[in-house]
């Protein structure tokens, strides 16, 4: 059902993200930061009391005990939600998205997009058949410096890309947190809720997505070595991969959640025939541009020399800290603009991770696990 969204805030709902959730609040702040949307409804927990308490804490207008009821009733209301936010554990991403898409409601979802590759493929077909917006919150693509790096690659400033090094390393699972009541650790290390991979699905997908987003290349094949260091854990907590890129370039990807002393160290280095780039998520306003035999250029967001795409994603004057929430909000800003376009009969402009990026992410997880299980052999990044 098409709605007039031209002159009002979009109405958003959320599934998951209730009390005790870190990411639920991030989604809400990001969705509402530009004043283009407001979260008004939710099915925030499978426990009815917890769901109501969570909705009350956010002053939501409507609370539901199930996402199925929420999808059906919101679709039937003239003042129903325009899009839904999915902030659940991985195993619920697909069934929730499917329910809302089938009722004609746009979706913004946490990654990975689905529990397995088959679900991801079904989701792509559903989004295409319904002509709806599906945004995936690979939020690191929303940083201005990342978008400038992508533009430099597209403008040819790097030359032909030869080598990419990307890493995402943390230490929060170096001990058995899942055995001590840590709910975030519990579901992320449970194959019934997380899926076939642990660290690879949780943070490795961010690293792979960042590589493909900046370079405009795809990972053509990979050779993966997944390890579980913590005794009794069922899924990987560390992974190392060799990559072959679609242009013939080579890459290294490592992700780890057992690296002592590391906080949230996502970093990428790209080397081409003309120059190199380096970016660190924990210093997000800085992009290093490196030319052989020349001083390293320190590029800073908010300054006039940055590209238009970086300026469009910048919210504060140069020198002011700008980070995680703002990058998240940039995904919402672009997705909401596309929801308005689609609802008025126009074509979406994109510029943010979509259902196709979600499919790439599930393919990456599937192939990394396959490679490792087969003795760390090379496998092609193609669906069977």
Secondary structure, 3 states (H helix, E strand, C coil): CCCCCCCCCEEEEEEECCCCCHHHHHHHHHHHCCCCEEEEEEECCCCHHHHHHHHHHCCCCEECCCHHHHHHHHHHCCCCCCEEEEECCHHHHHHHHHHHHHCCCEEEECCCCCCCHHHHHHHHHHHHHHCCCEEECCHHHHCHHHHHHHHHHHCCCCCCEEEEEEEEECCCCCCCHHHCCCHHHHHHCCHHHHCCCCHHHHHHHHHHHHHHHHHCCCEEEEEEEEECCCCCCCCCCEEEEEEEECCCCEEEEEEECCCCCCCCEEEEEEEECCCEEEEEHHHCCEEEEECCCCCCEEEECCCCCCCHHHHHCCCCCCCCCCCHHHHHHHHHHHHHHHHHHHHCCCCCCCCCCEHHHHHHHHHHHHHHHHHHHCCCCEEECCCC
